[in-house]
Amino acid sequence: MRLFRDIGKLSPKYIPSRLPHREEDISKLLSFFPEDMFLPITVQVVGPAGCGKTSVSILSGKKLFSERDVYPIYVNLKIAQNKHFIYSMFIQSLRRDISTRSLSADEILYKFLKYLDKTNRRVLIILDEIGYYVGTKDTSIIYDITRLNEFPNIDKMNVIGVILISRNTNWQKLLDESERSSLGQLILQLKKYSKEELLDILEYRCSEALKPGKISIDVLEYIADTTVNEADSDVRYALDIIYYSGLLAERRGSQTITFEHVREVLSTITSPTITNEDLMNLNDTERNVLLAVALALKSKKEAYVSFTEVYSEFKEIYSKPNLKKLENNLQSLEDKGVIVVRGFKRIGLNVPTERLIPFLERLIERIKETY
């Protein structure tokens, strides 16, 4: 590949070796599991989509493994049908040759704890999407995993803790009183990333995934800005944009990922998208204002252009230009989801100008000929 060094580093399944702007959160999470604690601790990791909950939890588990020989067991509950499946995964993550087919869920969990006791192997259990599982499957899993120390005939409890990952704590309303009581109140709340933090993260991930110089800081800033405004700072959304923009750039034979590649990708994943019918239903002034925005962006080769730059193009293509008319129609286009306006100096598009401009020019000319 001409652009990619390791395309897998943009995958949502990839956990990088470090997490910019989450170092303190990892330290705080690890502090919940002191070495001299002999009862399992339950900790909730909560935050919006794409804020690093899973990565923080798994990296914390890896640190416990390297520093204290505590083995992390990760299960994404979105793929779990029932407790039998989940508890079987606990065992099979350690020993694949142990059969659990004829056992009940409680028997499997007990067998898992006895195996840890016998082998003196310590583990940390990480359960992702707990809110989804509790909301659609079975709440009793909470009672089970928060009362592991109450199982009989276990000489040493080698589960040091359980991490429960969710987007919020609303799922706890579905629990009965005993389940809520056993859950505890240890919560690590992760906030969504700021634009500056997101930009740092994207720079780091691109340094791993792309060859040097294949994407500029300006293009990354545009992706970060779009992600904050369109996807509530979801890192996975931003990484997907880079991934698909890179593939598109390679197919086009480009040496770098440009604004146009990103705009084309955004036109397919943002909602609502601009259709030919949408453009044909614009009034004459709106079409000309939109063309002025596209021409200004093409000329500047930047993520956004200013009101002044759009007006400069508008004067060249429209017979009766004035500032108020431009301002009103920019607002109308933004209301219709056709353009992006984030201030007087930040007017943009989420569609490629190289396709939009010729279509608009042909449409405007055809309408003129009609009249």
Summary of the structure (lengths in Angstrom):
residues: 371
radius of gyration: 26.7
end to end distance: 51.0
largest distance: 90.4
contacts: 1151
relative contact order: 0.11
helix: 56%
strand: 11%
